[in-house]
Amino acid sequence: MFKTMKNKIQTAAMKARNALTNPSGDQMTGWLIVVLIVVVVGAVFMTLYQGSITQIWNSIVSKITGLLS
């Protein structure tokens, strides 16, 4: 069982390495599209949940300062 899992991990790592080192333009375009999607989704998330994120961050900071004082 562990041998097949190790082989699958090695195969996946080899495929990922080959995909990253492939100099073709199609591969580069694919990675640029992925980066664009991640940036857009992150921006939408930050915009929609900006108030909640600020509130959560402030509560985390206040708990830490309460523990340290």
DRENTIZA-410192 format. One record per atom (N, C-alpha, C): residue number from 1; atom name; x, y, z. Coordinates in steps of 0.001 Angstrom, whole numbers, always signed. Atoms other than C-alpha are relative to their C-alpha. Layout:
<nodes>
NODE seq atom    east   north      up
NODE NUM   CA       X       Y       Z
...
</nodes>
This chain:
<nodes>
NODE seq atom    east   north      up
NODE   1    N    +821   -1183      +0
NODE   1   CA      +0      +0      +0
NODE   1    C    +872   +1257      +0
NODE   2    N    -865   -1168     -78
NODE   2   CA   +2763   +2432    +936
NODE   2    C    +821    +168   -1269
NODE   3    N    -781     -62   +1221
NODE   3   CA   +4707   +1527   -2196
NODE   3    C    -788    +663   -1122
NODE   4    N    +807    -602   +1057
NODE   4   CA   +1840   +2423   -4503
NODE   4    C    -251   +1479    +290
NODE   5    N    +193   -1404    -351
NODE   5   CA   +1244   +5644   -2601
NODE   5    C   +1263    +800    -317
NODE   6    N   -1270    -664    +283
NODE   6   CA   +4924   +6528   -2884
NODE   6    C    +185    +171   -1500
NODE   7    N    -110     -92   +1453
NODE   7   CA   +4851   +5774   -6611
NODE   7    C    -927   +1080    -554
NODE   8    N    +943   -1019    +461
NODE   8   CA   +1779   +7969   -7093
NODE   8    C    +514   +1401    +318
NODE   9    N    -544   -1301    -379
NODE   9   CA   +3422  +10829   -5215
NODE   9    C   +1174    +358    -904
NODE  10    N   -1143    -258    +870
NODE  10   CA   +6594  +10478   -7269
NODE  10    C    -465    +338   -1414
NODE  11    N    +525    -273   +1335
NODE  11   CA   +4590  +10390  -10500
NODE  11    C    -607   +1393     -68
NODE  12    N    +610   -1330     -25
NODE  12   CA   +2614  +13484   -9499
NODE  12    C   +1068   +1082     +55
NODE  13    N   -1083    -970     -95
NODE  13   CA   +5807  +15321   -8568
NODE  13    C    +721    +141   -1341
NODE  14    N    -664     -45   +1289
NODE  14   CA   +7394  +14386  -11883
NODE  14    C    -853    +734   -1035
NODE  15    N    +898    -698    +928
NODE  15   CA   +4338  +15581  -13824
NODE  15    C     -18   +1497    +287
NODE  16    N      +1   -1417    -362
NODE  16   CA   +4311  +18858  -11896
NODE  16    C   +1302    +661    -443
NODE  17    N   -1292    -546    +415
NODE  17   CA   +8025  +19378  -12552
NODE  17    C     +49    +169   -1510
NODE  18    N     +12    -100   +1459
NODE  18   CA   +7555  +18664  -16256
NODE  18    C    -902   +1135    -473
NODE  19    N    +912   -1076    +393
NODE  19   CA   +4611  +21059  -16445
NODE  19    C    +619   +1361    +249
NODE  20    N    -600   -1293    -326
NODE  20   CA   +6572  +23848  -14777
NODE  20    C   +1192    +323    -886
NODE  21    N   -1187    -249    +818
NODE  21   CA   +9644  +23398  -16960
NODE  21    C    -296     -52   -1489
NODE  22    N    +376     +49   +1405
NODE  22   CA   +7726  +23050  -20237
NODE  22    C     +46   +1414    -582
NODE  23    N    -151   -1363    +506
NODE  23   CA   +8770  +26076  -22321
NODE  23    C   -1053    +415   -1022
NODE  24    N    +968    -346   +1041
NODE  24   CA   +5769  +26003  -24645
NODE  24    C    -861   +1176    +420
NODE  25    N    +825   -1166    -265
NODE  25   CA   +3625  +29107  -24936
NODE  25    C   -1343    -356    +596
NODE  26    N   +1297    +413    -532
NODE  26   CA    +433  +27191  -24192
NODE  26    C     +73    -200   +1501
NODE  27    N    -158    +237   -1430
NODE  27   CA   +1750  +26167  -20789
NODE  27    C    +108   +1330    +746
NODE  28    N    -156   -1309    -630
NODE  28   CA   +2758  +29744  -19972
NODE  28    C   -1341    +720     +46
NODE  29    N   +1327    -628     +28
NODE  29   CA    -674  +30997  -21017
NODE  29    C    -901    -616   +1060
NODE  30    N    +794    +680   -1019
NODE  30   CA   -2290  +28405  -18763
NODE  30    C    +329    +493   +1392
NODE  31    N    -409    -478   -1327
NODE  31   CA    -258  +29528  -15757
NODE  31    C    -423   +1448    +213
NODE  32    N    +432   -1389    -128
NODE  32   CA   -1038  +33179  -16457
NODE  32    C   -1495     +96    +265
NODE  33    N   +1443     +29    -248
NODE  33   CA   -4750  +32364  -16573
NODE  33    C    -280    -409   +1441
NODE  34    N    +189    +436   -1388
NODE  34   CA   -4491  +30539  -13243
NODE  34    C    +326   +1131    +961
NODE  35    N    -378   -1117    -868
NODE  35   CA   -2685  +33489  -11654
NODE  35    C   -1062   +1090     -49
NODE  36    N   +1041   -1016    +142
NODE  36   CA   -5305  +35885  -13024
NODE  36    C   -1254    -388    +774
NODE  37    N   +1191    +465    -723
NODE  37   CA   -8149  +33782  -11623
NODE  37    C    +205    +125   +1504
NODE  38    N    -279     -90   -1435
NODE  38   CA   -6489  +33604   -8197
NODE  38    C     -40   +1446    +474
NODE  39    N      -8   -1412    -382
NODE  39   CA   -5954  +37365   -8121
NODE  39    C   -1410    +573     +13
NODE  40    N   +1370    -517     +69
NODE  40   CA   -9527  +38127   -9183
NODE  40    C    -843    -550   +1145
NODE  41    N    +774    +599   -1095
NODE  41   CA  -11054  +35682   -6693
NODE  41    C    +441    +582   +1335
NODE  42    N    -492    -606   -1237
NODE  42   CA   -8822  +37071   -3931
NODE  42    C    -501   +1417    +174
NODE  43    N    +487   -1377     -81
NODE  43   CA   -9825  +40636   -4757
NODE  43    C   -1477     +43    +328
NODE  44    N   +1437     +48    -296
NODE  44   CA  -13522  +39759   -4739
NODE  44    C    -223    -408   +1448
NODE  45    N    +124    +447   -1389
NODE  45   CA  -13143  +37914   -1442
NODE  45    C    +339   +1134    +958
NODE  46    N    -412   -1091    -878
NODE  46   CA  -11295  +40828    +136
NODE  46    C   -1034   +1126      -2
NODE  47    N   +1000   -1060     +87
NODE  47   CA  -13913  +43293   -1110
NODE  47    C   -1273    -375    +748
NODE  48    N   +1260    +422    -613
NODE  48   CA  -16891  +41271     +75
NODE  48    C    +107    -152   +1514
NODE  49    N    -138    +323   -1419
NODE  49   CA  -15508  +40334   +3473
NODE  49    C    +958    +941    +728
NODE  50    N    -953    -932    -592
NODE  50   CA  -13417  +43414   +4275
NODE  50    C    -351    +348   +1442
NODE  51    N    +422    -324   -1362
NODE  51   CA  -15461  +44350   +7344
NODE  51    C    +198   -1160    +954
NODE  52    N    -156   +1177    -851
NODE  52   CA  -15449  +40820   +8706
NODE  52    C   +1463    -296    +289
NODE  53    N   -1421    +271    -184
NODE  53   CA  -11730  +40400   +8159
NODE  53    C    +592    +990    +995
NODE  54    N    -501   -1015    -932
NODE  54   CA  -11025  +43669   +9975
NODE  54    C    -445    -306   +1420
NODE  55    N    +531    +308   -1338
NODE  55   CA  -13245  +42658  +12886
NODE  55    C    +715   -1214    +598
NODE  56    N    -690   +1210    -479
NODE  56   CA  -11651  +39204  +13164
NODE  56    C   +1443    +340    +379
NODE  57    N   -1381    -365    -276
NODE  57   CA   -8146  +40692  +12964
NODE  57    C     +97    +797   +1293
NODE  58    N     -23    -814   -1220
NODE  58   CA   -8934  +43252  +15672
NODE  58    C    -242    -856   +1244
NODE  59    N    +247    +865   -1160
NODE  59   CA  -10305  +40555  +17978
NODE  59    C   +1219    -881    +297
NODE  60    N   -1217    +794    -193
NODE  60   CA   -7181  +38422  +17427
NODE  60    C   +1073    +838    +690
NODE  61    N   -1002    -885    -590
NODE  61   CA   -4928  +41371  +18227
NODE  61    C    -335    +325   +1449
NODE  62    N    +376    -326   -1370
NODE  62   CA   -6910  +42277  +21333
NODE  62    C    +194   -1196    +936
NODE  63    N    -235   +1178    -826
NODE  63   CA   -6726  +38680  +22604
NODE  63    C   +1489    -175    +272
NODE  64    N   -1445    +144    -188
NODE  64   CA   -2974  +38579  +22057
NODE  64    C    +520   +1054    +972
NODE  65    N    -464   -1062    -921
NODE  65   CA   -2429  +41924  +23773
NODE  65    C    -543    -243   +1403
NODE  66    N    +535    +329   -1314
NODE  66   CA   -4694  +40777  +26615
NODE  66    C    +821   -1087    +686
NODE  67    N    -818   +1065    -580
NODE  67   CA   -2551  +37676  +27094
NODE  67    C   +1380    +508    +402
NODE  68    N   -1349    -495    -268
NODE  68   CA    +693  +39635  +27016
NODE  68    C     +46   +1038   +1114
NODE  69    N     -45   -1040   -1024
NODE  69   CA    -337  +42358  +29446
NODE  69    C    -388    -529   +1359
</nodes>
